[in-house]
């Protein structure tokens, strides 16, 4: 051990000023390594939990547009993902801090006490994740898959249409901006979240559904809607004599093709969306599970790791 320290001291005296500064920065950042590893593991577990919740929603035919069950399914999914993130964080903490030098198991007394796999821990993690998800701007229904005949799970901005005609060049330009932007809260396809390919101006509700509803209206009401200024006056008063007004949402071509087939045959078609895409006006909710998981980071273990690093410079963390 003394010869090793003597070698390190001799090696340090031959370092250039730049190398010494680099080593100093490395030593200063060394305590952050466990946080970085635990954050990555927790984020992966949280994402897997949200993906599992969306898969269960797909199997149960529950979409973001399903009344009651959509938001409730999303809430339960966030709780599941948060509990999973907490357990992954605990396991990661044990792997990082539960062993001795070189990764060999240390004495049991030196290991941080494990608080996981208890009903209390799971419930606290789930409740904390749900609360953070909502406080950070998340929408529970956005966890469920998208229904192609309804507004998508990750829809953000839209613009009004004027009937069933295709979007004008100016509106297509604006929809393209919605579709392609990569800023936090960027849109992409409102059904699946992709930003690849060309953008389609998606009528919501779809044109066929609107026309079917118009045909199903009583003849007297259809005649009334055709009278001069009746439509304009009713809209100004907030009274809709016809179907719900349509809006344009940005949509990708694959979703548009699937939607056309589903609407034509009167079928409900659900699609997966990007789990960590924008679930509301804020993207901060992506980190709700990470914050939940990092509450299990052991400060005692971190201090022990720093102390070990200080007495064994040059070795692995």
C-alpha positions in Angstrom: 0.0 0.0 0.0 2.9 2.4 0.9 4.7 1.7 -2.3 1.4 2.4 -4.2 0.9 5.7 -2.6 4.6 6.6 -3.2 4.1 5.8 -6.9 1.0 8.0 -7.0 2.8 10.8 -5.3 5.7 10.6 -7.7 3.3 10.4 -10.7 1.4 13.5 -9.4 4.6 15.6 -9.2 5.2 15.0 -12.9 1.7 16.2 -14.0 1.4 19.3 -16.0 -0.8 22.2 -14.7 -3.6 21.3 -17.2 -3.5 17.6 -16.1 -3.7 18.6 -12.5 -6.8 20.8 -13.2 -8.4 17.9 -15.1 -7.7 15.6 -12.2 -9.2 18.1 -9.8 -12.3 18.5 -11.8 -12.6 14.7 -12.0 -12.3 14.4 -8.2 -14.9 17.1 -7.7 -17.4 15.4 -10.1 -16.7 11.9 -8.6 -19.5 12.2 -6.0 -22.0 12.9 -8.7 -21.5 9.6 -10.5 -23.9 7.6 -8.3 -26.6 10.2 -8.9 -26.1 10.1 -12.6 -26.3 6.3 -12.7 -29.3 6.2 -10.4 -31.1 8.8 -12.5 -30.5 6.8 -15.7 -31.7 3.6 -14.1 -34.8 5.3 -12.6 -35.6 7.0 -15.9 -35.5 3.7 -17.7 -37.8 2.0 -15.2 -40.2 4.9 -15.3 -40.4 4.8 -19.0 -40.9 1.0 -19.0 -43.8 1.5 -16.5 -45.5 4.1 -18.7 -45.0 1.8 -21.7 -46.6 -1.1 -19.8 -49.6 1.1 -18.9 -50.1 2.1 -22.5 -49.9 -1.6 -23.6 -52.5 -2.5 -21.0 -54.7 0.3 -22.2 -54.4 -1.0 -25.8 -55.3 -4.5 -24.7 -58.3 -3.3 -22.8 -59.3 -1.0 -25.7 -59.1 2.1 -23.4 -57.8 5.2 -25.2 -57.1 8.8 -24.2 -60.6 9.7 -25.4 -62.4 7.0 -23.3 -64.6 8.8 -20.7 -63.6 8.2 -17.1 -61.5 5.0 -17.9 -59.0 7.0 -19.9 -57.9 9.4 -17.1 -58.3 6.7 -14.5 -56.1 4.3 -16.5 -53.5 7.0 -16.9 -53.5 7.8 -13.2 -53.0 4.2 -12.3 -50.3 3.9 -15.0 -48.3 6.8 -13.6 -48.6 5.3 -10.1 -47.3 1.9 -11.5 -44.4 3.6 -13.3 -43.5 5.6 -10.2 -43.5 2.6 -7.9 -41.4 0.7 -10.4 -39.0 3.6 -10.6 -38.7 3.6 -6.8 -37.9 -0.1 -6.7 -35.3 0.3 -9.5 -33.7 3.1 -7.6 -33.4 1.0 -4.5 -31.8 -1.9 -6.4 -29.4 0.5 -8.0 -28.5 2.0 -4.7 -27.7 -1.4 -3.3 -25.5 -2.3 -6.3 -23.6 1.0 -6.1 -23.2 1.2 -2.3 -23.8 -2.3 -1.0 -20.4 -3.7 -1.9 -16.8 -3.2 -0.8 -13.8 -2.3 -2.8 -13.7 -3.7 -6.2 -17.3 -4.6 -6.2 -17.0 -7.4 -3.7 -19.7 -7.7 -1.1 -18.9 -5.8 2.1 -20.0 -6.7 5.6 -23.8 -6.7 6.2 -23.5 -4.0 8.8 -21.8 -1.6 6.3 -24.6 -1.9 3.7 -27.4 0.7 3.6 -30.7 -0.6 5.0 -33.1 -1.6 2.2 -36.5 0.0 2.4 -38.0 -1.5 -0.7 -40.5 -4.2 -1.5 -42.9 -3.1 1.2 -46.5 -2.0 0.7 -45.8 1.3 2.4 -42.8 2.1 0.1 -44.7 1.2 -3.0 -47.8 3.3 -2.1 -45.7 6.3 -1.1 -43.7 6.2 -4.4 -46.9 5.8 -6.4 -48.7 8.7 -4.6 -45.6 11.0 -4.9 -45.2 10.2 -8.6 -48.9 10.9 -9.3 -48.7 14.2 -7.4 -45.5 15.3 -9.1 -46.9 14.3 -12.5 -50.0 16.5 -12.1 -48.1 19.4 -10.5 -45.6 19.4 -13.4 -48.4 19.7 -16.0 -49.1 16.1 -17.0 -52.5 14.9 -18.3 -53.3 11.4 -17.1 -55.3 10.6 -20.2 -52.1 11.2 -22.3 -50.6 8.0 -20.9 -53.3 5.9 -22.7 -53.0 5.1 -26.5 -54.5 7.4 -29.1 -57.9 6.8 -30.8 -57.5 7.8 -34.5 -61.0 9.0 -34.7 -60.5 11.4 -31.8 -58.0 14.1 -30.8 -54.7 12.4 -30.0 -53.2 11.7 -26.6 -50.4 14.2 -27.2 -52.2 16.9 -29.1 -51.2 20.5 -28.4 -51.8 23.3 -30.8 -54.5 23.3 -33.5 -56.3 25.8 -35.7 -59.9 26.2 -36.9 -61.1 24.9 -40.2 -63.7 26.2 -42.6 -65.7 23.1 -43.4 -64.4 19.9 -44.8 -62.0 21.3 -47.4 -58.3 20.6 -47.3 -56.0 23.0 -45.5 -54.8 26.0 -47.5 -51.2 26.6 -48.2 -50.8 29.1 -45.3 -52.4 26.7 -42.9 -50.3 23.8 -44.1 -47.2 26.0 -43.5 -48.3 26.6 -39.9 -49.2 23.0 -39.4 -45.7 22.1 -40.7 -44.2 24.4 -38.1 -46.3 22.6 -35.3 -45.2 19.3 -36.7 -41.5 19.7 -37.0 -40.5 22.0 -34.2 -38.1 20.4 -31.6 -38.6 22.8 -28.8 -39.8 21.6 -25.4 -43.5 20.9 -25.8 -43.1 20.4 -29.6 -46.1 18.7 -31.2 -45.3 16.2 -33.9 -48.2 14.0 -35.0 -51.0 14.5 -32.5 -51.7 10.7 -32.5 -48.3 9.1 -32.4 -45.8 11.9 -31.8 -43.5 11.3 -34.7 -42.0 14.3 -36.6 -40.9 12.2 -39.6 -42.3 12.7 -43.1 -44.8 15.2 -44.4 -47.6 16.8 -42.3 -51.3 16.2 -42.9 -53.9 18.7 -41.8 -56.1 16.3 -39.8 -59.8 17.3 -39.4 -61.1 16.7 -35.9 -63.7 15.3 -35.8 -63.0 13.5 -39.1 -65.0 14.6 -42.2 -67.0 11.4 -42.6 -68.2 11.5 -39.0 -69.3 15.1 -39.4 -71.2 14.3 -42.6 -72.8 11.3 -41.0 -74.0 13.5 -38.1 -75.4 16.1 -40.5 -77.3 13.4 -42.3 -78.7 12.1 -39.0 -80.0 15.6 -38.1 -83.7 16.2 -38.4 -84.7 17.7 -41.7 -86.1 20.8 -40.1 -82.9 21.5 -38.4 -80.9 21.0 -41.6 -83.2 23.4 -43.4 -82.8 26.0 -40.6 -79.0 25.8 -40.8 -79.2 26.7 -44.5 -81.1 30.0 -43.9 -79.1 33.2 -44.5 -77.1 34.3 -41.4 -78.5 31.6 -39.2 -75.2 29.7 -39.0 -73.2 32.9 -38.3 -75.7 34.1 -35.7 -75.8 30.8 -33.9 -72.0 30.6 -33.8 -71.7 34.2 -32.5 -74.1 33.2 -29.7 -72.2 30.0 -28.9 -75.2 27.9 -30.0 -74.2 25.1 -32.4 -77.1 23.9 -34.6 -74.9 21.3 -36.2 -72.0 19.0 -35.3 -69.0 20.0 -33.3 -66.9 22.6 -35.1 -63.8 21.0 -36.7 -60.1 21.9 -36.1 -56.9 21.1 -37.9 -54.3 19.1 -36.0 -50.8 18.1 -37.3 -50.8 14.4 -38.3 -48.3 12.1 -40.0 -49.1 10.2 -43.2 -49.1 6.6 -41.7 -51.7 7.7 -39.1 -53.7 9.4 -41.8 -53.9 6.2 -43.8 -54.9 4.1 -40.8 -57.4 6.7 -39.8 -59.0 6.8 -43.3 -59.4 3.0 -43.3 -60.8 2.9 -39.7 -63.3 5.7 -40.2 -64.5 4.3 -43.6 -65.3 0.9 -42.0 -66.6 2.4 -38.8 -63.9 0.7 -36.6 -62.0 2.0 -33.6 -58.3 2.0 -34.3 -55.9 2.7 -31.4 -52.2 3.5 -31.9 -49.2 3.7 -29.6 -47.6 7.1 -29.0 -44.2 8.2 -27.8 -44.3 7.6 -24.1 -42.1 10.6 -23.1 -43.6 13.0 -25.6 -45.4 16.1 -24.4 -48.2 15.1 -22.1 -49.5 18.7 -21.6 -48.1 22.2 -22.0 -45.1 21.2 -19.8 -42.6 18.5 -20.4 -41.3 18.7 -16.8 -43.6 15.8 -15.9 -41.2 13.4 -17.7 -39.0 13.7 -14.6 -41.7 13.0 -12.0 -40.6 9.4 -11.8 -37.0 10.3 -11.6 -37.6 12.6 -8.7 -39.6 9.9 -7.0 -36.8 7.4 -7.5 -34.0 9.7 -6.4 -35.6 10.1 -3.0 -34.1 6.7 -2.2 -30.6 7.9 -2.9 -28.7 7.2 0.3 -26.8 10.2 1.6 -25.0 7.9 4.1 -23.9 5.6 1.3 -22.8 8.6 -0.8 -20.7 9.9 2.1 -19.1 6.5 2.4 -18.4 6.4 -1.3 -16.7 9.8 -1.1 -14.7 8.7 1.8 -13.6 5.5 0.0 -12.8 7.6 -3.1 -10.6 9.9 -1.0 -8.6 7.0 0.5 -8.2 5.2 -2.8 -7.6 7.7 -5.6 -7.1 6.4 -9.0 -9.3 3.3 -8.6 -12.8 2.8 -9.9 -15.6 4.6 -8.2 
